[in-house]
Amino acid sequence: MSVSLVPRPHDPDAYIVLDQLRSGRVWREIDEELANEAMVIEWIIEGQFEHPVRIVAFNSTDGWSRNVTEDIALKLLDLSRPLLSKIFYLRRTRLPGNPVDDYEVFDSNRRVVGRIMLHPQAPKDRPWFWTITARGIPPSVHNHGYAATREQAMADFKARWLASIN
């Protein structure tokens, strides 16, 4: 097979990823046929990169290149929204004497995995307390925290939950 230095007339856009490894940053090698947007997104989801810090798209035939990191991040966020909403849901606790703003957190299998509550002894600027109580998650000082709003407590819980299960 002969290799030509002359670009093909309809060269597809190519994507490269700058990955932050423990030893430093490297541009990751990607096979020519796989260096496309869909594959880069799939590999990020699969965890094939340590910590992608920049993604560049280019087309040598058309003579352009640009940083597409934000575009890829937005596409990943759009893909994750349905997934994140199915990871857990809240239900008010029904125990006698519990305050109204006390919620159990359930995973997609309807198991209680945590709580989110308005806590009377919380810092004034962060009155919502969240904690992960799932049996399969090892205890950690990082598995609980305080937030300014219930929505922020939910977001913090989700972020920590995802970090715990990966």
N, C-alpha and C positions, 0 to 999 in steps of 0.2 A: 504494500500500500504506500503510495507516495503522499507526502505532506506538502501542501501548498502554503506559501506565506501570503498569497493573495486572498483577501476576504471573499467569502461566498456572496453572491448577489443579494441573498435574502437572509443574512446572518441574524439569528434571534438575539434578543437582549440577553445579556449574561449577568449573573449576580455573584458577588464575592462577599465574604463575611470576615470582619475583623473580630477575632475572639480573644477575650481576656483569659489567659490560662494562669495557673499559679506561677509559672516561670516568666510570664510576660505576655505581651500581645503578639498575635500572629494572624496573618491572612491565611484562612483555611483553604486547603486544596479541595476543589470540587471538580468532578469529572465534567467535561465539556457538555455532554448531553444532559447532565443533571443540574447544571448551574442556572436554574430558572427560578422564578418567584415561587411557584407552587412547591417546589422541592425544598427550598430554603425555609419556607413556612412550616412544612411538614417536619423537617429536621429540628427546627426550634421547638416545636411541640413535643417531639420525641426525646428532646434533651441531648441531641447529638453535639451541640456546642456547649462549652463551659459557661460562658457569659458573653453573648454577642454584644459588642458595643457599637458597631457600625456595619451597615450593609450598603454596598454600592452597586448600582446597576450601570451597565455600559453597553454600548453597541459600537463596535469598531468600524463597521461598515458605514453607519450613519454619522460617526464621529462625535459621539456625546457620552458623557458619564454624569451621574448625579447620586447624591446621598439619598437613599430611600429608607433609611432606618425608621423614620417616623411613619411613613406609609405602611411598612411591614408591621410596626407596633400597633397601629390602628386596626389593621386587618386581623391581627392576633386577638386584639381586644374584642372585636366583633365576633370572632369565632368562639371566644370563651364565654360570652354573655349567657347563651343558653345553658352551657355546661355549669357555670357557677350558680345559676338560679336553681339547678337541680341537686346541688351538693347538699344543701340543708334548708330547712325552713323553721320558722319560729312558731311556738304556740304558748299562749299564756298559761302559767302554772295554775292548777286548780286546787291547790292545797289551802285549807282553812288558815286564815291569818296572813297569808302572803299578800304583799302589796300588788296593786294592779299592774305595775310596771316591772313584772318579773316573768321572764320567758325561758322556756326550755328550748334548746336547739336540737333538732332531729336531723339525722343524715338521710340519704335517699332510701335507706332500708328501714326507716322509722325507728331507729335507735336513738336514745338520748345521748348526745355527744358533748353537750355543754349548756351553759346558761348565760343569759344577758339580762341585767337588771339595773334599775335605778337604785344606787346604793347610798344609804344615809351617811356613811362614813367616808365616802369618796372625796377626792379633792373637789372643791367648789366649781372649778372650771372644767372638770371632767367627771360628771356625776354617774355616768354609765359604766358599769363594771361588766367585763366579759371573761369567761373562763372555759377552757376545754377540759372536759371530764371523761372523755372516751377511754375505755379500758385499754385499747390497743396503742394509745399514744403515751409514751413515757412521760412521767412528771417533769416539768421544767418551769423555771421562773419566767420563761417566755410565753407560757401557755395561758396567760391571763393579763389583763390590762384595763386601763380606764380610757374613756373617750368622752368627747363633748356632747355627742348626740347618739341616739340609738342606732341611726344609720351608720355613723362612723364606727360604733362598736361592732356592728355587723360586718363592716368592711375589714376591720382589724381582725375579727374572728376568722373570716374567710381566708385572709392572707396567711395567718398563722396556721390554720387548718391545712391549707394547701402545702405549705412548707413542711408540715409534720407528716403528711402522708406520702410525700415524694422522697 
